[in-house]
C-alpha cells in the first residue's frame, strides 16, 4: 500500500514551489511556457533569498503583479521585488481573495482596507477590523480545508486501487 504525499500548504512553499507558481501564472498570462533565461540555480537562489526576507504570500502576490505588468524573468523580478511587493498588512487574505474570492469577499477585503487606513481608529473601528479579518480568514481556511480533504480523498482512492 503506497501512500502519496499530500500537496504542501502554501506556508511551507520552497523556492521550487514558487518557481512552479511563477511558471503556472506565466503560462496563463502569456499563453506560452516560461523559458528560463539564465541558469535555473540562479533563479532558485534569488527566490530563496526572497523567502528568507519576506512572507510567501507577499512573494506570490508580487509575482502576480509582476507577470501582469509583463515581467518575463524571475531574476529581474527578484531584483525589482520592492516595486512589485504589495503594501498590505494581510498578504494571506489578499492572496486568497485575489485567487479564489467572489464579489462578496472582495467587498469585505475593501472594507478591511478602509478600516486599516484610518489614522485614529476608535474602539468600534478596531472591533470591526478584527471581525472582518476573522470572517475572511475563516473563509479562506474553509477553502484550504476543503482542498486538503479533496486531496486526501483522491490519494486514498489511488492507494486502494
Backbone as a ProteinNet text record, in pm:
[ID]
protein_1_A
[PRIMARY]
XXXXXXXXXXXXXXXXXXXXXXXXXXXXXXXXXXXXXXXXXXXXXXXXXXXXXXXXXXXXXXXXXXXXXXXXXXXXXXXXXXXXXXXXXXXXXXXXXXXXXXXXXXXXXXXXXXXXXXXXXXXXXXXXXXXXXXXXXXXXXXXXXXXXXXXXXXXXXXXXX
[TERTIARY]
84	0	88.7	93.6	176.4	90.4	136.8	63.8	131.3	51.2	103.5	121.5	222.8	243	144.4	76	-19.9	54.1	-12.5	46.4	75.1	174.8	215.8	115.3	114	43.9	123.9	57.8	127.1	234.9	208.7	305.9	436.6	434.6	552.6	624.5	586.4	645.5	794.9	866.2	1009.5	1030.9	1156.2	1185.7	1140.3	1146.9	1099.5	948	875.1	729.6	695.3	769.9	746.4	780.4	885.2	921.9	809.7	752.6	640.2	518.2	493.8	384.5	406.1	529.8	563	534.9	578.3	557.4	408.9	327.3	183.1	119.5	151	93.1	143.5	269.3	327.3	255.7	231.4	165.3	23.2	-47.7	-184	-183	-92	-88.1	-38.2	72.7	138.5	105	27.6	-14.5	103.9	213.3	330.2	405	486	563.2	670.1	704.6	810.8	945	1029.2	1162.5	1264	1345.8	1448	1556.3	1570.6	1664.8	1806.3	1820.2	1953.4	1962.9	2061.3	2078.6	1968.2	1901.8	1788.2	1830.8	1953.5	2003.5	2006.8	2035.8	2037.8	1895.9	1798.9	1659.3	1612.4	1643.2	1603.2	1671.4	1796.8	1870.2	1808.1	1767	1705.1	1569.9	1495	1368.5	1393.1	1498.3	1532.2	1566.6	1639.9	1673.9	1549.5	1453.1	1326.7	1252.3	1253.1	1185.3	1248	1377.4	1444.1	1400.5	1355.4	1323.5	1174.9	1094.8	953.9	862.6	738	631.5	600.2	563.5	530.6	416.6	315	200.6	239.7	328.7	376.9	450.7	532.9	608.1	512.8	413.8	320.7	235.9	193.1	119.4	207	332.8	425.5	448.9	454.9	471.4	353.1	233.9	113.8	118.6	155.4	163.9	272	387.7	498.8	460.7	397	357.8	250.8	157.1	53.8	113.5	224.4	291.1	388.7	402.8	484.9	624.9	657.1	788.9	804.2	921	940.4	1058.4	1116.9	1234.2	1230.1	1254.7	1249.2	1361.9	1480.1	1592	1565.2	1511.2	1476.5	1363	1269.7	1161.6	1218.8	1313.6	1371.6	1450	1521.7	1597.4	1504.6	1391.7	1294.9	1178.7	1199.4	1089.8	1010.6	1078.5	1008.2	910.2	937	844.9	712.6	720.2	602	534.4	606.9	555.7	433.3	331.7	211.7	236.6	169	177	53.7	59.4	-57.4	-17.4	-105.5	-81.6	-144.3	-213.5	-279.8	-253.2	-127.5	-99.9	-167.9	-188.4	-255.6	-399.9	-468.9	-607.6	-612.6	-522.3	-518.7	-500	-408.7	-380.9	-503.8	-566.6	-681.1	-800.2	-821	-931	-901.4	-777.3	-740.6	-754.8	-714.5	-715.3	-851.6	-922.5	-1043.3	-1168.6	-1154.5	-1265.1	-1374.6	-1495	-1608.7	-1624.6	-1728	-1753.3	-1774	-1835.6	-1859.9	-1727.5	-1633.7	-1504.5	-1426	-1436.8	-1367.2	-1422.2	-1552.7	-1614.6	-1568.3	-1562.3	-1514.6	-1368.2	-1287.4	-1146.9	-1135.3	-1218.3	-1217.3	-1255	-1353.6	-1390.7	-1275.7	-1206.5	-1091.6	-981.4	-955.6	-854.2	-893	-1021.4	-1067.2	-1047.9	-1076.9	-1055.6	-906.4	-821.5	-676.6	-622.6	-684.7	-630.7	-669.1	-752.1	-791.8	-674.6	-651.1	-539.3	-563.4	-682.5	-714.5	-840	-824.3	-942.9	-999.7	-1130.4	-1197.1	-1198.8	-1244.5	-1251.7	-1350.5	-1458.2	-1553.8	-1490.4	-1404.3	-1333.4	-1240.9	-1171.8	-1081.7	-1159.4	-1274.9	-1360.4	-1409.1	-1450.6	-1495.6	-1381.7	-1261.3	-1144	-1114.7	-1112.1	-1086.9	-1195.4	-1317.6	-1428.8	-1412.5	-1376.7	-1355.2	-1238.7	-1130.2	-1015.7	-1058.3	-1133.5	-1178.3	-1268.9	-1361.3	-1453	-1374	-1281.1	-1204.6	-1108.6	-1045.8	-954.4	-1031.8	-1147.9	-1230.1	-1274.4	-1305.9	-1344.9	-1230.8	-1108.9	-1000.6	-951.9	-963.9	-930.4	-1027.5	-1153.4	-1251.7	-1211	-1159	-1111.3	-992.1	-898.7	-780.2	-819.6	-908.5	-953.1	-1025.6	-1108.8	-1183.3	-1086.8	-986.5	-887.2	-808	-768.3	-691.8	-774.2	-902.1	-985.3	-1007.1	-1018.6	-1030.7	-903.3	-787.6	-659.7	-648.3	-692.4	-686.1	-773.3	-894.1	-983.3	-921.9	-864.2	-803.4	-685	-604.4	-488.4	-531	-638.5	-688.6	-748.5	-817.8	-874.6	-763.9	-655.8	-548.3	-471.9	-467.3	-395.2	-479.1	-610.4	-694.6	-709.3	-676.5	-692.6	-577.4
-118.2	0	124.7	192.8	310.8	433.9	520.5	645.4	759.5	837.6	956.9	1066.9	1144.9	1260.1	1369.5	1425.3	1531.9	1659.3	1742.1	1869.2	1955.5	2040.7	2126.5	2236.4	2279.8	2402.7	2518.5	2625.5	2738.7	2794.4	2793.4	2845.4	2766.3	2644	2556.9	2559.5	2648.8	2653.6	2682.5	2619	2642.4	2721.7	2747.5	2822.1	2744.1	2612.3	2531.7	2547.6	2549.3	2567.5	2705.7	2806.6	2941.7	2949.1	2878.4	2874.8	2810.2	2704.1	2636.7	2729.8	2805.3	2902.6	3008.1	3058.7	3157.4	3099.4	2974.9	2911	2900.1	2861	2847.1	2982.1	3083.7	3216.3	3274.7	3250.2	3297.5	3234.4	3104.9	3033.6	3085.3	3111.9	3164.6	3302.8	3389.9	3527.2	3535.4	3466.2	3482.4	3372.4	3275	3165.5	3088.2	3086.3	3007.4	2964.7	2862.4	2814.1	2915.6	2913.5	3000.6	2943	3026.2	2986.5	3045.7	2961.9	3008.2	3079.5	3209.6	3290	3281.4	3247.4	3233.1	3091	3068.1	2938.8	2920.4	2804.9	2784.1	2792.7	2754.4	2766.1	2909.9	3000.2	3142.3	3190.5	3144	3181.5	3126	2999.4	2939	3008.3	3045.8	3115.4	3252.3	3323.2	3454.7	3440	3334.6	3310	3272	3194.4	3155.2	3278.4	3371.5	3493.3	3576	3576.2	3645.1	3575.7	3441.8	3366.4	3392.3	3416.8	3445.3	3579.4	3669.7	3805.3	3840.4	3764.9	3801.5	3681.4	3711.3	3613.4	3549.7	3422	3352	3421.2	3462.3	3526.9	3660.4	3734	3859.7	3834.6	3731.3	3697.6	3655.6	3574.1	3527.1	3641.9	3732.3	3849.7	3935.9	3953.6	4031.9	3963	3830.4	3756.6	3781.7	3778	3801.7	3941.1	4040.3	4178.7	4189.2	4129	4136.7	4074.3	3959.2	3892.4	3973.4	4030.4	4114.2	4238.7	4286.9	4404.7	4368.4	4238.4	4196.1	4149.6	4131.8	4082	3938.8	3909.4	3778.1	3701.8	3750.3	3684.7	3689.9	3578.3	3571	3651.7	3648.8	3722.7	3873.4	3925.1	4067.5	4096.8	4004.5	4019.5	4028.9	3940.5	3940	4068.3	4117.5	4242	4361.7	4360.1	4470	4438.2	4349.3	4297.6	4406.5	4504.6	4609.2	4687.4	4692.8	4761.5	4685.4	4553.4	4470.1	4429.5	4439.2	4390.8	4470.9	4400.5	4469.9	4540.1	4649	4721.6	4681.4	4562.5	4508	4452.1	4470.3	4411.1	4272.3	4231.1	4099.7	4030.2	3994.6	3935.2	3799.8	3724.2	3594.4	3613	3707.2	3735.2	3790.1	3883.5	3941	3833.2	3740.7	3635.4	3548.9	3500.3	3411.4	3483.5	3609.7	3684.5	3706.2	3739	3761.5	3633.5	3520.5	3394.9	3325	3327.7	3246.3	3324.1	3451.2	3527.2	3563.8	3572	3619.6	3769.2	3825.7	3968.7	4000.4	3908	3928.6	3940.3	3850.1	3855.6	3980.1	4020.6	4142	4264.6	4265.4	4376.1	4377.8	4260.8	4252.7	4295.9	4257.8	4299.2	4450.6	4509.3	4655.3	4722.9	4669.2	4724	4710.2	4596.9	4575.7	4677.7	4701.9	4801.2	4940.8	4971.9	5102.6	5114.2	5006.3	5007.3	5019.4	4954.4	4962.2	5102.6	5174.2	5304	5419.2	5393	5500.5	5539.4	5667.4	5715.3	5702.8	5737	5731.4	5647.1	5516.4	5430.2	5431.1	5426.5	5415.4	5268.2	5241.6	5102	5023.4	5087.7	5020.7	4987.8	5077.7	5051.5	4930.6	4921.6	4808	4676.5	4682.4	4563.6	4522.3	4619.7	4593.1	4532.4	4586.5	4536.8	4391.5	4361.4	4223.2	4128.5	4175.9	4094.5	4062.3	4162.4	4141.1	4045	4062.6	3971.3	3828.3	3812.1	3678.7	3615.7	3693.6	3642.2	3595.2	3678.4	3643.8	3527.2	3524.6	3412.3	3281.2	3284	3162.9	3117.3	3213.5	3179.1	3108	3166.2	3102	2974.2	2963.7	2834.6	2725.6	2764.3	2669.6	2619.9	2709.6	2670.1	2576.2	2609	2525.8	2388.6	2386.5	2258.6	2174.5	2238.9	2167.5	2109.7	2187.7	2141.3	2024.7	2035.6	1927.6	1801	1812.7	1693	1628.1	1709.6	1655.1	1582.1	1639.5	1574	1441.8	1440.7	1317.1	1209.6	1248.2	1152.2	1096.4	1182.7	1137.3	1044.8	1076.3	992.3	858.8	857	731.5	643.9	706.8	631.5	567.8	642.4	590.2	477.9	481	375.4	248	258.5	138.9	66.9	134.4	72.4	-16.2
0	0	0	-111	-127.6	-106.3	-18.8	8	-64.4	-129.7	-193.7	-91.4	-112.6	-25.4	-66	31	3.1	-37.3	-112.4	-153.8	-31.4	-46.3	64.4	91.4	214.4	249.2	188.8	155.6	93.4	186.2	315.3	411.3	409.4	357.6	355.4	220.9	131.8	-2	4.2	-87.2	-103.9	-232.1	-263.7	-386.3	-509.9	-507.1	-620.7	-638.6	-528.4	-536.2	-590.7	-549.2	-600.3	-749.2	-789.3	-931.2	-1012.2	-960.4	-1026.4	-1033.9	-926.7	-924.9	-1033.2	-1043.6	-1147.4	-1285.4	-1308.8	-1439.5	-1473	-1374.1	-1397	-1431.8	-1354.1	-1378.3	-1510.3	-1542.4	-1666.9	-1786.3	-1776.6	-1886.3	-1908	-1799.1	-1810.7	-1875.3	-1833.2	-1883.2	-2027.4	-2056.5	-2186.1	-2286.8	-2246.3	-2334.5	-2392.9	-2319.4	-2359.7	-2234	-2247.8	-2133.7	-2095.1	-1966.9	-1917.7	-1959.8	-2014.4	-2058.2	-1961.5	-1901.5	-1807.1	-1886.6	-1863.2	-1940.5	-1886.4	-1762.2	-1703	-1645.9	-1566.2	-1500.9	-1396.6	-1396.8	-1305.9	-1159.1	-1130.2	-993.1	-945.5	-1037.6	-1003	-970.2	-1048.4	-1022.1	-888.2	-861.9	-734.6	-617.1	-636.4	-530.9	-502.1	-607.7	-586	-516.1	-550.4	-480.3	-334.7	-311.5	-173.9	-90.2	-148.6	-73.2	-43.9	-136.2	-108.3	5.4	4	110.3	246.8	248	374.7	433.6	346.9	392.4	393	317.7	303	323.8	346.9	361.7	225.6	224	99.9	25.7	98.6	35.3	-28.8	35.5	-19.3	-150.6	-153.1	-274.5	-386.3	-353	-455.4	-511.2	-425.5	-474	-564.1	-525.3	-607.6	-742.2	-742.4	-868.6	-962	-906.4	-987.6	-1048.4	-968	-1016.8	-1124.9	-1100	-1195.9	-1329.8	-1325.8	-1450.2	-1522.4	-1447.8	-1510.3	-1575.6	-1519	-1576	-1686.7	-1715.4	-1828.5	-1795.2	-1669.1	-1632.7	-1683.7	-1742	-1803.5	-1746.2	-1638.7	-1583.4	-1431.2	-1367.6	-1221.1	-1157.2	-1216.4	-1157.1	-1155	-1265.5	-1267.7	-1169.9	-1159.4	-1061.7	-920.8	-888.4	-753.9	-725.8	-827.5	-808.6	-787.9	-857.8	-852	-758.9	-664.6	-583.3	-513	-458.3	-381.9	-468.1	-597.1	-688.4	-702	-696	-714.9	-583.8	-473.9	-345.1	-301.6	-254.1	-208	-74.8	-55.9	69.9	151.4	208.3	276.2	412.1	507.3	638.4	648.2	541.2	538	405	375.1	243.7	223.3	330.2	316.1	271.2	333.3	295.9	153.4	122.2	-13.1	-118.4	-93.2	-190.4	-216.2	-109.9	-128.9	-191.4	-155.6	-216.9	-365.3	-398.3	-538.6	-620.9	-564.5	-639.3	-639.2	-527.5	-513.4	-473.8	-447.1	-390.2	-489.2	-435.8	-512.9	-485.7	-539.6	-518.9	-369.6	-298	-154.3	-78.5	-105.9	-37.3	-77.6	-203.5	-247.3	-174.5	-154.6	-81.9	63.9	126.6	264.5	275.1	176.1	175.7	162.2	78.8	62.8	195.5	265.3	395.7	494.8	490.7	579.1	548.6	423.1	385.5	432.7	423	472.4	623.3	694.2	840.1	872.6	793.4	812.8	790.1	699.6	659.5	752.6	850.8	943.1	1032.5	1041.8	1120.3	1270.5	1313.1	1454.4	1473.8	1467.9	1478.8	1620.2	1625.2	1755	1794.9	1913.8	1957.9	1872.4	1829	1740.2	1605.2	1556.3	1430.5	1444.3	1555.8	1578.7	1590.7	1655.3	1665.8	1526.8	1447.7	1310.7	1227.8	1243	1169.5	1207	1335.7	1380.7	1330.3	1330.1	1281.2	1132.4	1054.5	911.2	886.2	962.1	949.8	980.3	1087	1127.7	1022.3	968.2	865.3	742.9	696.5	577.1	601.4	718	747.5	760.8	824.3	833.3	695.5	608	471.1	399	404.2	329	395.4	525.5	589.7	545.2	523.1	469.6	332.1	248.7	115.5	128.4	215.3	234.6	289.2	388.4	445.3	341.4	260.6	155.5	52.9	14.7	-81.3	-23.9	101.8	163.6	178	212.9	226.2	90.2	-15.9	-150.7	-188.9	-154.4	-184.4	-110.1	17.2	94.9	32.3	-9.3	-72.1	-199.2	-281.9	-406.1	-378.5	-278.1	-250.1	-191.3	-110.9	-56.1	-167.5	-263.1	-374.9	-458.1	-481	-564.5	-494	-361.9	-289.8	-278.8	-283	-272.9	-405.5	-515.1	-646.5	-682.4
[MASK]
+++++++++++++++++++++++++++++++++++++++++++++++++++++++++++++++++++++++++++++++++++++++++++++++++++++++++++++++++++++++++++++++++++++++++++++++++++++++++++++++++

